């Protein structure tokens, strides 16, 4: 049996490219926020409002597709790599259909925005941003399918490479459409939506080219032949991925609803929340990458009928994640004001954002436990628990606490953004406890079955 050091090394080897890929993807949001903020706080707030609406919709379908990574890892561990290509081909149909649904939903989002009591300029730019970014939805989901092919065979480097491609396209595209270069109209914050749509399609085509040319993907026979829709396979993926999709939707929509509820309090409050949330999202990439690596390795060892290895991988992943979370929390506390100043120069925005980042540092440990435990559970093919845990933790605990503290005087005088972030701490901590307990149950169950064979 491989020792703990081997598993730790393997987790970090897989996680590092995933981390870089996720950071580059999140950096695009950072760049959008900063470049829109350089135009005005209203433009930055519009990007925040628009993102809060389009992200929950697109990430729901990403959650559906997340089910295929542990399935592919299982095939890889069982030396059945030729089953990965046909599985990916069926997932393509889910991605196309999901992308079209997201486009349709976002097309009518102006109705929602019109009822949010926003300042007229903020409302206009938010609608323009969403009208542009919706065209990138199919490209984003198709890219997720191709990315899963690499992760399924324990090859995470392509996602890192394509992440840099996306970043390289994002910056000049933002410059062109925000400020109006090369004959394009200056669109301000709405230009970020155009740039994002272009980036998402660029990443898909780049990943497709990578897979077609790299010999490491030859064994999976991706796109070697046309496959008609196999509704049995599609339903299997949807059935496994639906709880993950709902869990991801519950988590992301919580953050989105908070941004929307803060919108009536003014652009400065929304901008401060967006700064703290964007930076937290960057830090969150660390435990998320560990969670992806743990999911891959757990699925791989289950494919080899080595549940004892799967359990050990989950334990080691949690220890690595907690160690790194403590380190990032300390850095957040020490440099929170300097970080806030990178986004916006307004003293009011900096003061509020740095206060929110102090609260973000508190929940980084909980966030690490919940996302790595959830990744391990996906590897064990236990996805239903994520639905119940996130629903209870975020919407029955986090949101009520946050709303009462932020918008009412029931307990203390309404404290605005600080109240919602207190709710986030409560929700994420509750999720961490429930995910950790569920993981212990599943590990014991897997070990019992393994010993019985």
C-alpha beads as a LAMMPS data file, in Angstrom:
LAMMPS data file: protein, C-alpha beads

453 atoms
452 bonds

1 atom types
1 bond types

-500.0 500.0 xlo xhi
-500.0 500.0 ylo yhi
-500.0 500.0 zlo zhi

Masses

1 110.0

Atoms # bond

1 1 1 0.000 0.000 0.000
2 1 1 1.314 3.432 -0.973
3 1 1 2.329 5.502 2.040
4 1 1 0.822 8.848 3.054
5 1 1 3.690 10.822 1.534
6 1 1 3.017 9.294 -1.877
7 1 1 -0.668 10.236 -1.735
8 1 1 0.110 13.780 -0.551
9 1 1 2.576 14.242 -3.399
10 1 1 0.102 12.890 -5.951
11 1 1 -2.694 15.145 -4.667
12 1 1 -0.456 18.210 -4.901
13 1 1 0.774 17.222 -8.375
14 1 1 -2.810 17.054 -9.603
15 1 1 -3.969 20.077 -7.638
16 1 1 -1.272 22.519 -8.753
17 1 1 -2.325 22.762 -12.434
18 1 1 -5.972 22.864 -11.321
19 1 1 -5.132 25.687 -8.929
20 1 1 -3.377 27.687 -11.626
21 1 1 -6.265 27.055 -14.031
22 1 1 -8.834 28.161 -11.443
23 1 1 -6.795 31.199 -10.446
24 1 1 -6.444 32.315 -14.056
25 1 1 -10.192 31.893 -14.501
26 1 1 -10.902 33.841 -11.314
27 1 1 -8.301 36.423 -12.302
28 1 1 -10.470 37.166 -15.296
29 1 1 -13.190 38.192 -12.872
30 1 1 -10.615 40.198 -10.937
31 1 1 -9.498 41.936 -14.128
32 1 1 -13.101 42.651 -15.118
33 1 1 -13.794 44.110 -11.687
34 1 1 -10.655 46.278 -11.639
35 1 1 -10.948 47.510 -15.231
36 1 1 -14.641 48.318 -14.823
37 1 1 -13.847 49.995 -11.501
38 1 1 -11.355 52.256 -13.239
39 1 1 -14.276 53.627 -15.275
40 1 1 -16.552 54.173 -12.264
41 1 1 -17.935 52.497 -9.154
42 1 1 -21.259 52.207 -10.997
43 1 1 -19.670 50.232 -13.844
44 1 1 -18.006 47.912 -11.334
45 1 1 -21.289 47.489 -9.460
46 1 1 -23.035 46.657 -12.769
47 1 1 -20.534 43.883 -13.433
48 1 1 -21.225 42.594 -9.905
49 1 1 -24.996 42.629 -10.443
50 1 1 -24.697 41.003 -13.867
51 1 1 -22.340 38.328 -12.585
52 1 1 -24.694 37.615 -9.686
53 1 1 -27.412 36.762 -12.187
54 1 1 -25.579 34.855 -14.910
55 1 1 -23.208 32.798 -12.750
56 1 1 -25.850 30.797 -10.815
57 1 1 -27.523 29.843 -14.095
58 1 1 -24.345 28.696 -15.850
59 1 1 -22.868 27.002 -12.783
60 1 1 -26.000 24.899 -12.326
61 1 1 -25.246 23.172 -15.627
62 1 1 -21.547 23.038 -14.789
63 1 1 -22.613 21.102 -11.689
64 1 1 -24.417 18.589 -13.905
65 1 1 -21.223 18.088 -15.894
66 1 1 -19.039 17.761 -12.786
67 1 1 -20.414 14.223 -12.403
68 1 1 -18.454 13.007 -15.416
69 1 1 -14.998 13.599 -13.870
70 1 1 -15.276 10.878 -11.159
71 1 1 -16.955 8.582 -13.723
72 1 1 -14.012 9.065 -16.061
73 1 1 -11.550 8.597 -13.192
74 1 1 -13.285 5.330 -12.315
75 1 1 -12.909 4.121 -15.920
76 1 1 -9.262 5.205 -15.911
77 1 1 -8.547 3.331 -12.674
78 1 1 -10.251 0.210 -14.044
79 1 1 -8.148 0.385 -17.253
80 1 1 -11.253 1.235 -19.291
81 1 1 -10.025 4.480 -20.871
82 1 1 -11.837 3.710 -24.142
83 1 1 -15.121 4.317 -22.324
84 1 1 -14.139 7.927 -21.567
85 1 1 -14.537 9.225 -25.147
86 1 1 -18.105 7.945 -25.637
87 1 1 -19.039 9.332 -22.215
88 1 1 -17.644 12.745 -23.182
89 1 1 -19.545 12.639 -26.469
90 1 1 -22.820 12.210 -24.599
91 1 1 -21.884 14.993 -22.182
92 1 1 -21.495 17.286 -25.202
93 1 1 -25.251 17.024 -25.777
94 1 1 -25.890 18.069 -22.167
95 1 1 -23.541 21.043 -22.600
96 1 1 -25.194 22.260 -25.813
97 1 1 -28.722 21.890 -24.455
98 1 1 -27.742 23.523 -21.152
99 1 1 -26.042 26.412 -22.925
100 1 1 -29.153 27.172 -24.949
101 1 1 -31.322 27.121 -21.812
102 1 1 -28.974 29.544 -20.044
103 1 1 -29.050 31.894 -23.032
104 1 1 -32.837 31.875 -23.012
105 1 1 -33.033 32.550 -19.280
106 1 1 -30.531 35.392 -19.412
107 1 1 -32.328 36.954 -22.364
108 1 1 -35.260 37.716 -20.077
109 1 1 -33.182 38.746 -17.040
110 1 1 -33.989 42.403 -17.751
111 1 1 -37.379 41.745 -16.148
112 1 1 -35.654 40.729 -12.912
113 1 1 -33.280 43.681 -12.984
114 1 1 -36.135 46.110 -13.603
115 1 1 -37.679 45.058 -10.277
116 1 1 -34.500 45.512 -8.225
117 1 1 -34.905 49.251 -7.563
118 1 1 -31.467 50.056 -8.980
119 1 1 -30.186 53.447 -10.016
120 1 1 -31.117 53.987 -13.717
121 1 1 -27.509 53.965 -14.960
122 1 1 -26.641 50.893 -12.902
123 1 1 -29.701 49.079 -14.260
124 1 1 -28.842 49.951 -17.873
125 1 1 -25.231 48.779 -17.702
126 1 1 -26.221 45.575 -15.877
127 1 1 -28.698 44.659 -18.633
128 1 1 -26.130 45.442 -21.337
129 1 1 -23.522 43.286 -19.589
130 1 1 -25.833 40.251 -19.391
131 1 1 -27.035 40.715 -22.985
132 1 1 -23.431 40.331 -24.103
133 1 1 -22.131 37.608 -21.777
134 1 1 -25.012 35.196 -22.477
135 1 1 -23.483 34.372 -25.893
136 1 1 -20.571 32.670 -24.147
137 1 1 -22.711 30.171 -22.195
138 1 1 -22.474 27.221 -24.644
139 1 1 -18.722 27.731 -25.017
140 1 1 -18.229 27.627 -21.253
141 1 1 -20.110 24.340 -20.833
142 1 1 -18.443 22.689 -23.840
143 1 1 -15.078 23.627 -22.368
144 1 1 -16.045 21.962 -19.077
145 1 1 -16.666 18.664 -20.891
146 1 1 -13.253 18.766 -22.557
147 1 1 -11.551 19.735 -19.327
148 1 1 -13.117 16.728 -17.601
149 1 1 -11.480 14.435 -20.161
150 1 1 -8.048 15.524 -18.964
151 1 1 -8.948 15.397 -15.289
152 1 1 -10.551 11.984 -15.786
153 1 1 -7.224 10.486 -16.897
154 1 1 -5.363 12.291 -14.075
155 1 1 -3.910 14.831 -16.507
156 1 1 -4.710 18.318 -15.233
157 1 1 -2.052 20.279 -17.156
158 1 1 -4.300 21.164 -20.161
159 1 1 -6.691 23.171 -17.979
160 1 1 -3.744 25.222 -16.712
161 1 1 -2.464 25.906 -20.226
162 1 1 -5.896 26.910 -21.508
163 1 1 -6.382 29.093 -18.433
164 1 1 -3.449 31.217 -19.576
165 1 1 -4.961 31.363 -23.068
166 1 1 -8.175 32.737 -21.567
167 1 1 -6.271 35.296 -19.524
168 1 1 -4.260 36.383 -22.572
169 1 1 -7.473 36.969 -24.530
170 1 1 -9.351 38.605 -21.648
171 1 1 -7.086 41.600 -21.067
172 1 1 -6.927 42.978 -24.638
173 1 1 -10.612 42.149 -25.206
174 1 1 -11.521 44.188 -22.117
175 1 1 -9.400 47.095 -23.295
176 1 1 -11.041 47.043 -26.709
177 1 1 -14.646 46.862 -25.575
178 1 1 -14.497 48.828 -22.307
179 1 1 -12.597 51.793 -23.745
180 1 1 -13.495 51.474 -27.440
181 1 1 -10.306 50.738 -29.377
182 1 1 -10.030 49.684 -33.044
183 1 1 -13.267 51.378 -33.979
184 1 1 -15.360 49.680 -31.299
185 1 1 -17.705 51.794 -29.147
186 1 1 -16.623 52.467 -25.553
187 1 1 -19.041 50.258 -23.583
188 1 1 -17.684 50.650 -20.040
189 1 1 -18.670 47.809 -17.710
190 1 1 -20.887 46.269 -20.395
191 1 1 -17.758 45.686 -22.471
192 1 1 -16.649 43.118 -19.883
193 1 1 -19.609 40.990 -20.963
194 1 1 -18.500 41.035 -24.609
195 1 1 -14.930 40.194 -23.607
196 1 1 -16.053 37.334 -21.355
197 1 1 -18.152 35.752 -24.114
198 1 1 -15.180 35.867 -26.497
199 1 1 -12.871 34.364 -23.868
200 1 1 -15.201 31.431 -23.143
201 1 1 -15.335 30.397 -26.780
202 1 1 -11.580 30.891 -27.177
203 1 1 -10.954 28.524 -24.264
204 1 1 -13.247 25.863 -25.740
205 1 1 -11.614 25.887 -29.176
206 1 1 -8.129 25.955 -27.635
207 1 1 -8.912 22.919 -25.458
208 1 1 -10.429 21.084 -28.432
209 1 1 -7.244 21.679 -30.426
210 1 1 -5.107 20.526 -27.478
211 1 1 -7.034 17.248 -27.157
212 1 1 -6.942 16.561 -30.884
213 1 1 -3.171 17.093 -31.120
214 1 1 -1.807 15.639 -27.852
215 1 1 -0.943 11.924 -27.970
216 1 1 -1.941 11.434 -24.320
217 1 1 -5.612 11.697 -25.333
218 1 1 -5.345 9.165 -28.151
219 1 1 -6.468 6.258 -25.935
220 1 1 -9.805 7.833 -25.032
221 1 1 -10.876 8.124 -28.702
222 1 1 -12.634 11.425 -28.208
223 1 1 -14.611 12.516 -31.307
224 1 1 -13.188 9.593 -33.318
225 1 1 -16.710 8.787 -34.480
226 1 1 -20.132 10.396 -34.380
227 1 1 -22.279 9.180 -31.506
228 1 1 -26.033 9.640 -31.524
229 1 1 -27.596 10.692 -28.234
230 1 1 -27.683 7.748 -25.836
231 1 1 -30.430 8.800 -23.470
232 1 1 -29.602 6.052 -20.976
233 1 1 -26.051 7.397 -20.593
234 1 1 -27.234 11.022 -20.589
235 1 1 -29.803 10.251 -17.900
236 1 1 -27.130 8.470 -15.832
237 1 1 -24.930 11.574 -15.936
238 1 1 -27.845 13.898 -15.171
239 1 1 -29.036 11.674 -12.309
240 1 1 -25.578 11.674 -10.722
241 1 1 -24.878 15.328 -11.450
242 1 1 -28.248 16.858 -10.572
243 1 1 -27.654 16.918 -6.783
244 1 1 -24.218 18.459 -7.421
245 1 1 -25.817 21.042 -9.704
246 1 1 -28.391 21.964 -7.072
247 1 1 -25.714 22.120 -4.370
248 1 1 -23.569 24.413 -6.505
249 1 1 -26.620 26.502 -7.360
250 1 1 -27.582 26.840 -3.689
251 1 1 -24.075 28.004 -2.789
252 1 1 -23.559 30.405 -5.689
253 1 1 -27.098 31.774 -5.565
254 1 1 -26.603 32.583 -1.887
255 1 1 -23.730 34.910 -2.790
256 1 1 -25.698 36.228 -5.769
257 1 1 -28.827 37.013 -3.750
258 1 1 -26.709 38.827 -1.179
259 1 1 -25.288 41.080 -3.898
260 1 1 -28.796 41.776 -5.199
261 1 1 -30.138 42.542 -1.706
262 1 1 -27.242 44.933 -1.130
263 1 1 -27.838 46.756 -4.438
264 1 1 -30.443 49.203 -3.022
265 1 1 -27.874 50.311 -0.407
266 1 1 -25.810 52.021 -3.113
267 1 1 -22.908 51.431 -5.494
268 1 1 -20.243 51.813 -2.765
269 1 1 -21.717 48.991 -0.686
270 1 1 -22.096 46.702 -3.722
271 1 1 -18.563 47.516 -4.880
272 1 1 -17.141 46.750 -1.419
273 1 1 -18.983 43.431 -1.301
274 1 1 -17.754 42.604 -4.815
275 1 1 -14.143 43.323 -3.857
276 1 1 -14.258 41.079 -0.786
277 1 1 -16.136 38.363 -2.672
278 1 1 -13.807 38.457 -5.659
279 1 1 -10.701 38.177 -3.488
280 1 1 -12.307 35.397 -1.451
281 1 1 -13.049 33.579 -4.697
282 1 1 -9.376 33.723 -5.628
283 1 1 -8.340 32.315 -2.230
284 1 1 -11.085 29.678 -2.504
285 1 1 -9.305 28.246 -5.534
286 1 1 -6.714 26.688 -3.199
287 1 1 -9.054 24.274 -1.368
288 1 1 -11.143 23.835 -4.520
289 1 1 -8.111 22.535 -6.424
290 1 1 -7.347 20.129 -3.571
291 1 1 -10.981 18.995 -3.692
292 1 1 -10.781 18.312 -7.442
293 1 1 -7.553 16.339 -6.988
294 1 1 -9.046 14.331 -4.119
295 1 1 -12.142 13.557 -6.209
296 1 1 -9.963 12.299 -9.058
297 1 1 -7.815 10.088 -6.816
298 1 1 -10.749 8.703 -4.828
299 1 1 -12.536 7.756 -8.062
300 1 1 -9.335 6.251 -9.464
301 1 1 -8.802 3.950 -6.479
302 1 1 -12.452 2.939 -6.387
303 1 1 -12.038 1.852 -10.007
304 1 1 -9.169 -0.342 -8.814
305 1 1 -11.270 -1.744 -5.929
306 1 1 -8.951 -0.138 -3.366
307 1 1 -11.356 1.635 -1.007
308 1 1 -8.696 1.781 1.702
309 1 1 -6.594 4.001 -0.567
310 1 1 -9.639 6.157 -1.331
311 1 1 -10.270 6.740 2.388
312 1 1 -6.621 7.597 2.998
313 1 1 -6.588 10.057 0.087
314 1 1 -9.634 11.854 1.556
315 1 1 -7.972 12.174 4.973
316 1 1 -4.708 13.474 3.563
317 1 1 -6.524 15.951 1.310
318 1 1 -8.331 17.447 4.310
319 1 1 -5.087 17.862 6.243
320 1 1 -3.396 19.591 3.311
321 1 1 -6.406 21.865 2.787
322 1 1 -6.629 22.950 6.413
323 1 1 -2.914 23.743 6.553
324 1 1 -3.116 25.919 3.449
325 1 1 -6.331 27.601 4.650
326 1 1 -4.696 28.708 7.873
327 1 1 -1.850 30.256 5.868
328 1 1 -4.158 32.146 3.458
329 1 1 -6.337 33.376 6.350
330 1 1 -3.311 34.954 8.042
331 1 1 -2.274 36.675 4.805
332 1 1 -5.813 37.986 4.296
333 1 1 -5.876 39.551 7.761
334 1 1 -2.455 41.151 7.395
335 1 1 -2.894 42.662 3.915
336 1 1 -6.652 43.256 3.639
337 1 1 -6.454 47.061 3.256
338 1 1 -3.699 46.891 0.647
339 1 1 -5.692 44.299 -1.297
340 1 1 -8.844 46.419 -1.232
341 1 1 -6.868 49.399 -2.544
342 1 1 -5.910 47.386 -5.640
343 1 1 -9.548 47.312 -6.707
344 1 1 -10.731 50.834 -5.945
345 1 1 -9.258 54.069 -4.598
346 1 1 -12.355 55.300 -2.773
347 1 1 -11.619 55.507 0.996
348 1 1 -15.208 54.518 1.778
349 1 1 -15.036 51.422 -0.434
350 1 1 -11.607 50.427 0.898
351 1 1 -12.700 50.698 4.530
352 1 1 -15.827 48.592 4.080
353 1 1 -14.139 46.042 1.805
354 1 1 -11.218 45.510 4.196
355 1 1 -13.696 44.907 7.024
356 1 1 -15.517 42.297 4.953
357 1 1 -12.224 40.586 4.066
358 1 1 -11.476 40.247 7.772
359 1 1 -14.697 38.268 8.043
360 1 1 -13.772 36.280 4.926
361 1 1 -10.573 35.166 6.663
362 1 1 -12.686 33.628 9.428
363 1 1 -14.561 31.233 7.151
364 1 1 -11.590 30.078 5.054
365 1 1 -11.001 27.066 7.323
366 1 1 -14.647 26.030 7.113
367 1 1 -14.677 26.605 3.367
368 1 1 -11.655 24.336 2.984
369 1 1 -13.272 21.480 4.918
370 1 1 -16.576 21.656 3.070
371 1 1 -15.203 21.843 -0.489
372 1 1 -12.598 19.075 -0.016
373 1 1 -15.106 16.812 1.733
374 1 1 -17.577 17.439 -1.088
375 1 1 -14.892 16.547 -3.638
376 1 1 -14.134 13.304 -1.832
377 1 1 -17.841 12.441 -1.712
378 1 1 -18.124 12.958 -5.495
379 1 1 -15.235 10.552 -5.900
380 1 1 -17.181 8.021 -3.822
381 1 1 -20.182 8.708 -6.130
382 1 1 -22.152 10.110 -3.212
383 1 1 -23.745 13.259 -4.603
384 1 1 -27.231 13.339 -3.055
385 1 1 -25.917 14.387 0.341
386 1 1 -24.502 17.612 -1.155
387 1 1 -28.012 18.707 -2.096
388 1 1 -29.399 18.364 1.432
389 1 1 -26.330 19.769 3.169
390 1 1 -26.064 22.906 1.053
391 1 1 -29.808 23.548 1.170
392 1 1 -29.848 23.393 4.968
393 1 1 -26.533 25.164 5.594
394 1 1 -26.924 28.041 3.137
395 1 1 -30.660 28.661 2.914
396 1 1 -32.011 27.470 6.279
397 1 1 -29.068 28.744 8.357
398 1 1 -26.850 31.214 6.465
399 1 1 -29.415 33.309 4.607
400 1 1 -31.914 33.797 7.484
401 1 1 -29.131 34.826 9.869
402 1 1 -27.624 37.141 7.278
403 1 1 -30.914 38.789 6.327
404 1 1 -32.026 39.371 9.921
405 1 1 -28.695 40.994 10.819
406 1 1 -28.302 42.953 7.575
407 1 1 -31.774 44.275 6.845
408 1 1 -33.779 44.208 10.105
409 1 1 -33.519 45.528 13.660
410 1 1 -34.784 42.324 15.302
411 1 1 -31.501 41.445 17.056
412 1 1 -29.256 44.467 16.498
413 1 1 -29.686 47.614 14.393
414 1 1 -29.338 46.617 10.716
415 1 1 -25.623 46.284 9.887
416 1 1 -25.857 45.900 6.095
417 1 1 -23.087 43.965 4.380
418 1 1 -21.545 42.846 7.690
419 1 1 -24.783 41.073 8.569
420 1 1 -24.826 39.056 5.369
421 1 1 -21.189 38.078 5.811
422 1 1 -21.953 36.905 9.349
423 1 1 -24.593 34.687 7.759
424 1 1 -22.004 33.379 5.296
425 1 1 -19.721 32.368 8.175
426 1 1 -22.596 30.528 9.875
427 1 1 -23.664 28.792 6.662
428 1 1 -20.207 27.683 5.557
429 1 1 -19.308 26.438 9.046
430 1 1 -22.525 24.408 9.196
431 1 1 -21.804 22.952 5.747
432 1 1 -18.266 22.018 6.787
433 1 1 -19.503 20.095 9.837
434 1 1 -22.190 18.215 7.892
435 1 1 -19.920 17.361 4.947
436 1 1 -17.198 16.088 7.294
437 1 1 -19.662 13.863 9.162
438 1 1 -21.111 12.499 5.918
439 1 1 -17.633 11.747 4.573
440 1 1 -16.817 9.706 7.680
441 1 1 -19.991 7.643 7.155
442 1 1 -19.244 6.996 3.471
443 1 1 -15.613 6.075 4.138
444 1 1 -16.614 3.537 6.775
445 1 1 -19.240 2.085 4.440
446 1 1 -16.728 1.767 1.587
447 1 1 -14.154 0.123 3.854
448 1 1 -16.710 -2.396 5.154
449 1 1 -17.671 -3.360 1.594
450 1 1 -13.992 -3.589 0.640
451 1 1 -13.195 -5.917 3.547
452 1 1 -16.231 -8.083 2.765
453 1 1 -15.011 -8.793 -0.782

Bonds

1 1 1 2
2 1 2 3
3 1 3 4
4 1 4 5
5 1 5 6
6 1 6 7
7 1 7 8
8 1 8 9
9 1 9 10
10 1 10 11
11 1 11 12
12 1 12 13
13 1 13 14
14 1 14 15
15 1 15 16
16 1 16 17
17 1 17 18
18 1 18 19
19 1 19 20
20 1 20 21
21 1 21 22
22 1 22 23
23 1 23 24
24 1 24 25
25 1 25 26
26 1 26 27
27 1 27 28
28 1 28 29
29 1 29 30
30 1 30 31
31 1 31 32
32 1 32 33
33 1 33 34
34 1 34 35
35 1 35 36
36 1 36 37
37 1 37 38
38 1 38 39
39 1 39 40
40 1 40 41
41 1 41 42
42 1 42 43
43 1 43 44
44 1 44 45
45 1 45 46
46 1 46 47
47 1 47 48
48 1 48 49
49 1 49 50
50 1 50 51
51 1 51 52
52 1 52 53
53 1 53 54
54 1 54 55
55 1 55 56
56 1 56 57
57 1 57 58
58 1 58 59
59 1 59 60
60 1 60 61
61 1 61 62
62 1 62 63
63 1 63 64
64 1 64 65
65 1 65 66
66 1 66 67
67 1 67 68
68 1 68 69
69 1 69 70
70 1 70 71
71 1 71 72
72 1 72 73
73 1 73 74
74 1 74 75
75 1 75 76
76 1 76 77
77 1 77 78
78 1 78 79
79 1 79 80
80 1 80 81
81 1 81 82
82 1 82 83
83 1 83 84
84 1 84 85
85 1 85 86
86 1 86 87
87 1 87 88
88 1 88 89
89 1 89 90
90 1 90 91
91 1 91 92
92 1 92 93
93 1 93 94
94 1 94 95
95 1 95 96
96 1 96 97
97 1 97 98
98 1 98 99
99 1 99 100
100 1 100 101
101 1 101 102
102 1 102 103
103 1 103 104
104 1 104 105
105 1 105 106
106 1 106 107
107 1 107 108
108 1 108 109
109 1 109 110
110 1 110 111
111 1 111 112
112 1 112 113
113 1 113 114
114 1 114 115
115 1 115 116
116 1 116 117
117 1 117 118
118 1 118 119
119 1 119 120
120 1 120 121
121 1 121 122
122 1 122 123
123 1 123 124
124 1 124 125
125 1 125 126
126 1 126 127
127 1 127 128
128 1 128 129
129 1 129 130
130 1 130 131
131 1 131 132
132 1 132 133
133 1 133 134
134 1 134 135
135 1 135 136
136 1 136 137
137 1 137 138
138 1 138 139
139 1 139 140
140 1 140 141
141 1 141 142
142 1 142 143
143 1 143 144
144 1 144 145
145 1 145 146
146 1 146 147
147 1 147 148
148 1 148 149
149 1 149 150
150 1 150 151
151 1 151 152
152 1 152 153
153 1 153 154
154 1 154 155
155 1 155 156
156 1 156 157
157 1 157 158
158 1 158 159
159 1 159 160
160 1 160 161
161 1 161 162
162 1 162 163
163 1 163 164
164 1 164 165
165 1 165 166
166 1 166 167
167 1 167 168
168 1 168 169
169 1 169 170
170 1 170 171
171 1 171 172
172 1 172 173
173 1 173 174
174 1 174 175
175 1 175 176
176 1 176 177
177 1 177 178
178 1 178 179
179 1 179 180
180 1 180 181
181 1 181 182
182 1 182 183
183 1 183 184
184 1 184 185
185 1 185 186
186 1 186 187
187 1 187 188
188 1 188 189
189 1 189 190
190 1 190 191
191 1 191 192
192 1 192 193
193 1 193 194
194 1 194 195
195 1 195 196
196 1 196 197
197 1 197 198
198 1 198 199
199 1 199 200
200 1 200 201
201 1 201 202
202 1 202 203
203 1 203 204
204 1 204 205
205 1 205 206
206 1 206 207
207 1 207 208
208 1 208 209
209 1 209 210
210 1 210 211
211 1 211 212
212 1 212 213
213 1 213 214
214 1 214 215
215 1 215 216
216 1 216 217
217 1 217 218
218 1 218 219
219 1 219 220
220 1 220 221
221 1 221 222
222 1 222 223
223 1 223 224
224 1 224 225
225 1 225 226
226 1 226 227
227 1 227 228
228 1 228 229
229 1 229 230
230 1 230 231
231 1 231 232
232 1 232 233
233 1 233 234
234 1 234 235
235 1 235 236
236 1 236 237
237 1 237 238
238 1 238 239
239 1 239 240
240 1 240 241
241 1 241 242
242 1 242 243
243 1 243 244
244 1 244 245
245 1 245 246
246 1 246 247
247 1 247 248
248 1 248 249
249 1 249 250
250 1 250 251
251 1 251 252
252 1 252 253
253 1 253 254
254 1 254 255
255 1 255 256
256 1 256 257
257 1 257 258
258 1 258 259
259 1 259 260
260 1 260 261
261 1 261 262
262 1 262 263
263 1 263 264
264 1 264 265
265 1 265 266
266 1 266 267
267 1 267 268
268 1 268 269
269 1 269 270
270 1 270 271
271 1 271 272
272 1 272 273
273 1 273 274
274 1 274 275
275 1 275 276
276 1 276 277
277 1 277 278
278 1 278 279
279 1 279 280
280 1 280 281
281 1 281 282
282 1 282 283
283 1 283 284
284 1 284 285
285 1 285 286
286 1 286 287
287 1 287 288
288 1 288 289
289 1 289 290
290 1 290 291
291 1 291 292
292 1 292 293
293 1 293 294
294 1 294 295
295 1 295 296
296 1 296 297
297 1 297 298
298 1 298 299
299 1 299 300
300 1 300 301
301 1 301 302
302 1 302 303
303 1 303 304
304 1 304 305
305 1 305 306
306 1 306 307
307 1 307 308
308 1 308 309
309 1 309 310
310 1 310 311
311 1 311 312
312 1 312 313
313 1 313 314
314 1 314 315
315 1 315 316
316 1 316 317
317 1 317 318
318 1 318 319
319 1 319 320
320 1 320 321
321 1 321 322
322 1 322 323
323 1 323 324
324 1 324 325
325 1 325 326
326 1 326 327
327 1 327 328
328 1 328 329
329 1 329 330
330 1 330 331
331 1 331 332
332 1 332 333
333 1 333 334
334 1 334 335
335 1 335 336
336 1 336 337
337 1 337 338
338 1 338 339
339 1 339 340
340 1 340 341
341 1 341 342
342 1 342 343
343 1 343 344
344 1 344 345
345 1 345 346
346 1 346 347
347 1 347 348
348 1 348 349
349 1 349 350
350 1 350 351
351 1 351 352
352 1 352 353
353 1 353 354
354 1 354 355
355 1 355 356
356 1 356 357
357 1 357 358
358 1 358 359
359 1 359 360
360 1 360 361
361 1 361 362
362 1 362 363
363 1 363 364
364 1 364 365
365 1 365 366
366 1 366 367
367 1 367 368
368 1 368 369
369 1 369 370
370 1 370 371
371 1 371 372
372 1 372 373
373 1 373 374
374 1 374 375
375 1 375 376
376 1 376 377
377 1 377 378
378 1 378 379
379 1 379 380
380 1 380 381
381 1 381 382
382 1 382 383
383 1 383 384
384 1 384 385
385 1 385 386
386 1 386 387
387 1 387 388
388 1 388 389
389 1 389 390
390 1 390 391
391 1 391 392
392 1 392 393
393 1 393 394
394 1 394 395
395 1 395 396
396 1 396 397
397 1 397 398
398 1 398 399
399 1 399 400
400 1 400 401
401 1 401 402
402 1 402 403
403 1 403 404
404 1 404 405
405 1 405 406
406 1 406 407
407 1 407 408
408 1 408 409
409 1 409 410
410 1 410 411
411 1 411 412
412 1 412 413
413 1 413 414
414 1 414 415
415 1 415 416
416 1 416 417
417 1 417 418
418 1 418 419
419 1 419 420
420 1 420 421
421 1 421 422
422 1 422 423
423 1 423 424
424 1 424 425
425 1 425 426
426 1 426 427
427 1 427 428
428 1 428 429
429 1 429 430
430 1 430 431
431 1 431 432
432 1 432 433
433 1 433 434
434 1 434 435
435 1 435 436
436 1 436 437
437 1 437 438
438 1 438 439
439 1 439 440
440 1 440 441
441 1 441 442
442 1 442 443
443 1 443 444
444 1 444 445
445 1 445 446
446 1 446 447
447 1 447 448
448 1 448 449
449 1 449 450
450 1 450 451
451 1 451 452
452 1 452 453
